[in-house]
Amino acid sequence: MEHVPVLLHEAVEGLELKAGDTLIDATLGAGGHSSEVSKQYAGNVSIVGFDLDQNALALAKTTVELAGGTLTQILSNFRRMEKECRERGIEEVQGVLFDLGVSSMEFSNSGRGFSFKYDEPLLMTLNSHPDEDTLTARAIVNSYTEEDLANIIFEYGEERLSRRIAKAIVTARRIKKIETTFELVDIIKGSVPAAYRNGRIHPATRTFQALRIATNDELGALKDGLQGAWNLLAPGGRIAVISFHSLEDRIVKNMFKEWGKEQAKIITKKPIVPGREEIISNPRSRSSKLRIIQKL
């Protein structure tokens, strides 16, 4: 499945880059936003790209180079952005882009259990080569207490039936360890009322989101990554963040607000959202919000 970059033109235009600038693509993925930057600036913007997936880095390198750009690839979580950049002698950048959605490639081809649509090992880690120390969703559902599970599902998934789902998980794992996505889906379906089971959104949606966020400490990583981006940003430079749910958007909004008190200009008083055409052609974009800030 091809990953379609969301709010592509709005994000690229909003960064207001110019020839000779350096852009950090904190969530490189297939390189959609970065290749558009390379195309628009005829390869005169240097791109530094972060991703935890080696396959994504290799794909993005090809995509960016075909668009005439140059890419420095960094196999790391963007929460270590500042450290990784400074170690490579990158002391200052003019733009940083975060596209916080999990890419379509992760959902459909990873084999790591991000989606309830495919029967895969219940890993949900963004790390493409997990070792025994890597936290997985499987470890969370099989070892966390019922209370901790309920809290994770409620806080990160905003799931009102979190207690019922957590109770069902704990009951099921006493009989047999939960290993795959479909096993978890069946447990969730069995724990919720029929009306909820057959509702507008799949009953496992919020629980899967919650487990993915917890497995990858996505909210903690976002705070660290934004702070690192801010520390590397040159005066006049901009940070653009595309978020996909209220938890992420709240963190971005609050950090921007804090910086905006004296050190920055918030470019987007209200977040930019996709237009009707984009939502029709790419339904995944419907919950996305773009916020942009400029360092003074």
Secondary structure as UniProt FT lines:
FT   TURN            6..7
FT   HELIX           8..15
FT   TURN            19..20
FT   STRAND          22..25
FT   TURN            26..27
FT   TURN            29..30
FT   HELIX           32..40
FT   TURN            41..43
FT   STRAND          46..51
FT   HELIX           54..66
FT   TURN            67..68
FT   STRAND          70..75
FT   HELIX           78..80
FT   HELIX           81..87
FT   TURN            88..89
FT   STRAND          93..99
FT   HELIX           104..109
FT   TURN            116..117
FT   TURN            132..133
FT   HELIX           137..143
FT   HELIX           146..157
FT   TURN            160..161
FT   HELIX           162..175
FT   HELIX           181..191
FT   HELIX           194..197
FT   TURN            203..204
FT   HELIX           205..215
FT   TURN            216..217
FT   HELIX           218..232
FT   STRAND          233..243
FT   HELIX           246..260
FT   TURN            261..263
FT   STRAND          264..266
FT   HELIX           276..281
FT   HELIX           283..287
FT   STRAND          289..295
//
